[in-house]
Amino acid sequence: MLLASPNQVHADQAITAMKMGKHVEVEIPMGLTLEESKRVAAVEKGMGLVCMVCHTKRYLGPLREVRRRVLSGDLHHIVQHTYFFRRENTNMFGKPRSWTDELLWHQACHMVDYVYWLFDEPEIETWAKAGPNHRNLKIPMDIAMSLRTAAGCMVTSAHSFNNHGPISSDWRFIGEEETLLVGKAGLTDHEGNPIATDATGSWTRTRSSSTQSEKVASR
């Protein structure tokens, strides 16, 4: 069963579907709180079914090419940013939402999921800090996150809803032999030269198990 309903009902609907004997694919987030996410994971485990959560970064052509290269080389540091302006509870078309978007389980969750997939390492060290909550939205408008792999690769990530301007997201992969950039221009080297990637399925969504997504939601 595919669930693409409003975010505040994802957890309850996923649980209901699994109790009906259905495997589930649910859009992010699997829950609006860590407690909701844990309930989904517990039901999945108890029922012996699969509850998958959609994540987009794994199937983007440039980021897939980065993973192919990383698996055969050394990486020292990943620097990632996501910035845009959102101080009202509206969607991209300016329409009111019945739920409130959050940096943690949306933009930051995609980043964390990709990094876990990139290194295939389940116990990456993670720490983070959030700025003050918005007085109306009741969510942090700025988040700083850091991760460290067992081999010592650092990940530095910043997210903001306070940035004046359009949506902007970029990645910098600093390696032993080269630095790769992913942004609006696709995948390039440090001099801006384009690097060919597999464009097929670039925006196809991939899925991760709810057990891993629970770990992501908890950070």
Buried (B, 14 or more C-beta within 10 A) or exposed (E): BEBEEEBBBBBBBBBBBBEEEBEBBBBBBBBBEEEBBBBBBEBBEEBEBBBBBBBBBBBBBBBBBBBEBBEEEEBEBBBBBBBBEBEEBEEEEEEEEEEBBBBBBBBBBBBBBBBBBBBEBEEBEBEBEBBEEBEEBEBBBBBBBEBEBEEEBBBBBBBBBEBEEEEEBBBBBBBEEEBBBBBEEBBBEEEEEEBEBEEEEBEEBBBBEBEBBBBBBEB
